[in-house]
Amino acid sequence: MISKWLKTNSIKDLKYFLKDKKFKKIFLLTGKKSYHLSGANKIFDRMEKYKTMKFFFKSSPYPEFKELKKLINEIKNFNPDLIIAVGGGSVIDYAKIANLQGIEENFEKKIKNNSYKIKKKISKLLAIPTTAGSGAEVTANAVIYIDQIKYSVEGKELKPDVHFLIPELIIKNPKKLKSSAGFDAISQAVESIISLKSSNQSLIYATESLDLSLSNYLEFIKKPTLNNCKKMSIAAMLSGRAISISKTTAPHALSYPFTSLYNISHGHAVSLTLEKFLKFNFLNSKKSLSNFNLNDRYQKIFKIFKVRNIYELENCLKKLKKDAGLVDDFKKLKINIKSEYHNIIDGVNLLRLKNNPIKLAKTDIKRILFE
């Protein structure tokens, strides 16, 4: 099953695509550091000789509404034939939202109330991830933070028209970024398997993603090659396809305040509670709200991780994080859970929490975080 997905793109493929004469004006959104570190600058800086280019370098580490407004104005004024997002999940999410037509002045309020209406796109959107993690290049949703609280914008119009997976653009990422982004892909796939919105198709994507990521993740961090970069890129893309159907669950819902309040990278933030919630869900499986057998889904997870029970899975994930250099001790991260618990809870994404197979009360979350 996996073999049909083992395809990525070359820089040559990208250059051929961009030669299309209908792309006269190109708006490129990226992060200044990742743009040069990935080597993307060597591709796009030369394009200014034969294309009209406009560059926007984001400054915020995660998608913020204030910066989004600047980006929207830049795109409207430039009126591009093609928008290219080159970067991680934040860059791609920015581009996905900014590319929507009919964004009203009260868009901020409508995002908060989940009452926005998406009309259509401004331009064709090409997504080129420079990390192997979020799978944002294939999802029909985007994240935006307003006043340090995370919101989701969803709709089929957000999905990029084209995406290119180019291993050469992720191989030079620092270990810390590879660890975080790669763990995000792992967590997305695991969460997708037990999400209330899981389907047969999302289950295929998620299990294939996990097979690839677990067999390549640590080597990808410690001894990166074009081959394991390729496989991690595909694993991330498949995890994105999975959550585009199923959505994520509690670990993702709890991750966002750790990013906005403590500047912990997204995948690292998700890793802080993954095994905790997996254990909680399993031990309370009799209360499952799913229309599938939750224990059967856990057996699939055990098989992929090559463990026999929930306690071995818990230890396996802890060891995986340790080997990847992801610190999960709140004290070492200088987070005082007891004193800052209410700030964390206030930033939880309730939409993602609702996908959890077991209904969670605030007391449950508190007990899990204090564990």
C-alpha positions in Angstrom: 0.0 0.0 0.0 2.8 2.5 0.9 4.7 2.2 -2.4 2.1 4.2 -4.3 2.9 7.2 -2.1 6.7 7.0 -2.4 6.9 9.9 -4.8 8.4 13.3 -4.3 9.4 16.1 -6.6 12.7 17.5 -7.8 13.8 21.1 -8.1 13.7 20.5 -11.8 10.0 19.6 -11.6 9.4 22.8 -9.7 11.3 25.0 -12.3 9.3 23.4 -15.1 6.0 24.1 -13.4 7.0 27.8 -12.8 7.9 28.3 -16.4 4.2 28.4 -17.3 3.6 31.7 -19.0 0.3 32.3 -17.2 2.2 32.9 -14.0 3.5 36.4 -14.8 3.2 37.9 -11.3 4.2 35.7 -8.4 3.8 36.5 -4.7 6.1 34.4 -2.5 5.5 34.0 1.2 8.2 32.6 3.4 10.2 32.9 6.6 13.6 34.7 6.2 15.6 32.1 8.1 14.0 29.0 6.6 14.1 30.5 3.1 17.9 30.7 3.1 18.5 27.6 5.3 16.5 25.3 3.0 18.2 26.6 -0.1 14.9 27.9 -1.5 16.5 31.3 -2.2 18.8 29.7 -4.8 15.7 28.7 -6.7 13.5 31.8 -6.4 15.9 34.7 -6.3 16.9 33.9 -9.9 13.3 34.0 -11.0 13.2 37.8 -10.7 14.9 37.9 -14.1 11.9 36.5 -15.9 8.9 36.9 -13.5 7.5 39.8 -11.6 8.1 38.8 -8.0 6.9 40.1 -4.6 8.4 38.7 -1.4 6.8 38.7 2.0 8.9 37.4 4.9 6.9 36.6 8.0 8.2 37.6 11.4 5.9 35.9 13.9 6.9 32.3 14.9 3.3 31.2 14.6 0.3 32.6 12.6 -1.0 35.8 14.2 -3.9 37.9 13.1 -2.1 41.2 13.1 0.5 40.0 10.7 -2.1 38.2 8.6 -3.8 41.6 8.0 -0.5 43.0 6.6 -0.2 40.0 4.4 -3.7 40.3 3.1 -3.1 43.9 2.1 0.1 43.1 0.3 -1.6 40.3 -1.7 -4.5 42.5 -2.7 -2.2 45.4 -3.8 0.0 43.0 -5.8 -2.8 41.0 -7.4 -0.7 37.9 -8.2 -1.3 35.1 -10.8 0.3 32.6 -8.4 0.9 32.6 -4.6 3.8 30.4 -3.4 4.1 29.4 0.3 7.6 28.1 1.0 8.0 27.1 4.6 6.5 25.2 7.5 2.9 24.9 8.7 2.7 28.6 9.8 3.8 29.9 6.4 1.4 27.7 4.6 -1.5 28.5 6.9 -0.9 32.2 6.5 -1.0 31.8 2.7 -4.2 29.7 2.8 -6.2 32.3 4.7 -4.7 35.3 3.0 -5.7 33.8 -0.4 -9.4 34.0 0.3 -11.6 36.6 -1.4 -14.2 38.5 0.5 -12.4 38.8 3.8 -14.5 41.5 5.6 -13.3 44.1 8.1 -15.0 42.1 10.8 -13.3 38.8 9.8 -11.6 38.7 13.2 -14.9 38.7 15.0 -16.3 36.1 12.6 -13.3 33.8 13.2 -13.9 34.0 16.9 -17.6 33.2 16.5 -17.0 30.6 13.7 -19.5 32.5 11.5 -17.3 33.4 8.5 -18.2 32.5 5.0 -15.6 31.6 2.4 -16.3 32.7 -1.1 -13.4 31.8 -3.4 -9.6 32.2 -3.9 -7.7 35.2 -5.1 -5.1 33.2 -6.9 -3.8 29.7 -7.5 -1.8 28.6 -4.4 1.4 26.4 -4.5 2.6 25.0 -1.2 6.2 23.9 -0.8 6.9 22.6 2.8 10.4 23.1 4.1 9.6 20.9 7.1 8.4 17.3 7.3 5.6 17.6 9.9 2.3 19.4 9.6 1.0 18.2 6.2 -0.5 21.7 5.8 0.1 21.4 2.1 -2.9 19.0 1.7 -5.3 20.1 4.4 -8.4 22.2 4.0 -8.0 24.2 7.2 -5.6 26.7 8.7 -4.6 27.9 12.2 -4.6 31.6 13.3 -3.9 33.1 16.7 -5.9 36.1 18.0 -4.8 37.5 21.4 -2.7 34.3 22.0 -5.7 32.1 21.5 -5.7 29.6 18.6 -8.6 29.5 16.2 -9.3 27.3 13.1 -10.5 28.5 9.7 -11.9 25.6 7.7 -13.2 25.1 4.1 -12.3 23.3 0.9 -11.2 26.6 -0.6 -8.2 26.7 1.8 -6.6 23.6 0.4 -3.6 24.5 -1.8 -4.1 23.9 -5.5 -0.7 22.3 -5.9 2.0 21.0 -3.6 5.6 20.0 -4.2 7.5 17.7 -1.8 11.2 18.4 -2.3 13.6 16.5 0.1 16.5 18.8 -0.7 14.6 21.7 1.0 14.3 19.9 4.4 17.6 18.0 4.7 19.5 21.0 6.2 16.9 21.7 9.0 18.4 21.8 12.5 17.8 18.7 14.7 15.4 20.6 16.9 13.1 21.5 14.0 13.3 18.0 12.6 12.4 16.5 16.1 9.4 18.8 16.6 8.0 18.7 13.1 8.4 14.9 12.8 6.7 14.3 16.1 3.8 16.4 14.9 3.3 14.0 12.0 3.5 11.0 14.3 1.0 12.6 16.7 -1.4 13.6 13.9 -1.5 10.1 12.6 -2.0 8.5 16.1 -4.7 11.0 17.0 -6.4 10.5 13.6 -6.8 6.7 14.3 -8.9 7.3 17.4 -10.6 10.6 16.4 -14.4 10.5 16.5 -14.4 11.7 12.9 -12.1 8.9 11.7 -13.1 7.1 8.5 -11.8 4.1 6.6 -9.9 6.4 4.3 -8.3 8.5 7.1 -7.4 5.2 8.8 -5.4 4.1 5.7 -3.6 7.4 5.5 -2.8 7.4 9.2 -1.5 3.9 9.4 0.7 4.3 6.3 2.0 7.6 7.7 2.9 5.9 11.0 4.7 3.0 9.3 6.9 5.5 7.4 7.6 7.9 10.2 8.4 5.4 12.9 10.9 3.6 10.7 12.6 6.9 9.6 12.1 9.5 12.3 15.2 9.1 14.5 17.5 8.5 11.5 16.0 11.6 9.9 17.0 13.6 12.9 20.4 12.2 13.6 21.7 11.1 10.1 19.6 12.8 7.5 19.7 11.5 3.9 17.7 12.4 0.9 16.0 9.0 1.3 14.8 9.4 4.9 13.9 13.1 4.2 11.8 11.9 1.3 10.0 9.3 3.4 9.4 11.7 6.3 8.0 14.3 3.8 5.5 11.6 2.5 4.7 10.6 6.1 3.9 14.2 7.0 1.8 14.6 3.9 -0.2 11.4 4.6 -0.8 12.5 8.2 -2.1 15.8 6.8 -4.5 13.8 4.5 -5.6 11.8 7.6 -6.4 14.8 9.8 -8.0 16.6 6.9 -10.8 14.0 7.3 -10.7 13.1 10.9 -9.2 16.2 12.6 -7.0 15.9 15.7 -7.9 15.3 19.3 -6.9 16.3 22.9 -3.1 16.4 22.5 -3.4 19.0 19.7 -6.2 20.9 21.6 -3.9 21.3 24.6 -0.8 22.1 22.5 -1.7 25.6 21.4 -1.4 27.5 24.7 2.0 25.9 25.2 3.0 27.5 21.9 1.4 30.9 22.4 2.3 31.3 26.1 5.8 29.6 26.3 6.9 29.7 22.6 7.3 26.0 22.5 7.3 24.8 18.9 4.1 23.1 17.8 5.2 19.5 17.5 7.1 19.7 20.7 4.0 21.2 22.4 1.9 18.3 21.1 4.4 15.8 22.5 4.0 17.1 26.0 0.7 15.3 26.5 0.3 12.7 23.8 1.0 9.5 25.8 -0.9 10.9 28.7 -4.1 11.3 26.7 -3.7 8.0 24.9 -3.5 6.3 28.3 -6.5 8.2 29.6 -8.6 7.3 26.5 -7.6 3.6 26.7 -8.3 3.2 30.4 -11.7 4.9 29.9 -12.6 3.1 26.7 -15.9 1.9 28.0 -17.0 5.5 27.9 -16.1 5.8 24.2 -18.4 8.0 22.1 -17.0 6.5 18.8 -19.0 4.6 16.3 -16.1 2.2 16.0 -14.5 -0.1 18.5 -11.9 2.0 20.3 -10.1 -1.0 21.6 -9.6 -2.3 18.1 -8.1 1.0 17.0 -5.7 0.8 20.0 -4.7 -2.7 18.9 -3.8 -1.2 15.5 -1.6 1.4 17.2 0.0 -1.2 19.4 0.9 -3.3 16.3 2.4 -0.4 14.5 4.5 0.6 17.5 5.4 -3.0 18.1 4.1 -3.0 21.7 1.7 -5.2 23.6 -0.3 -2.9 25.8 -0.9 0.8 26.8 1.9 0.8 29.3 4.5 -0.3 26.8 3.1 2.3 24.3 3.5 5.0 27.0 7.1 4.0 27.6 7.8 3.7 23.9 6.6 7.3 23.3 8.6 8.6 26.2 11.7 6.9 24.9 11.0 8.2 21.4 10.8 11.7 22.7 14.0 11.3 24.8 15.9 9.9 21.8 14.6 12.8 19.6 15.7 15.4 22.2 12.1 16.5 23.1 12.0 17.6 26.7 8.7 16.7 28.3 9.4 17.8 31.9 7.4 20.9 32.7 9.9 22.0 35.3 12.8 21.8 32.9 10.7 23.8 30.4 10.1 26.4 33.2 6.3 25.9 33.2 4.6 25.9 36.6 1.5 23.9 35.8 -0.2 24.4 39.1 0.1 28.2 39.1 -0.5 28.6 35.4 -3.1 25.9 34.8 -6.0 28.4 34.2 -4.1 30.3 31.5 -3.4 27.0 29.8 -7.0 25.9 29.9 -8.2 29.2 28.6 -6.1 28.7 25.4 -7.4 25.1 24.7 -9.0 24.6 21.3 -12.5 23.3 22.0 -13.2 22.1 18.5 -10.2 19.7 18.6 -11.2 18.6 22.1 -14.6 17.6 20.9 -13.0 15.0 18.5 -11.5 13.1 21.5 -13.1 9.6 21.8 -13.7 10.1 25.5 -15.5 13.2 26.7 -13.1 15.3 28.8 -14.1 17.4 31.8 -11.8 20.2 33.1 -11.1 18.0 36.1 -9.8 15.3 33.8 -7.5 17.7 32.0 -6.2 19.1 35.3 -5.5 15.6 36.6 -3.6 14.6 33.4 -1.5 17.8 33.4 -0.7 17.5 37.1 0.3 13.8 36.7 
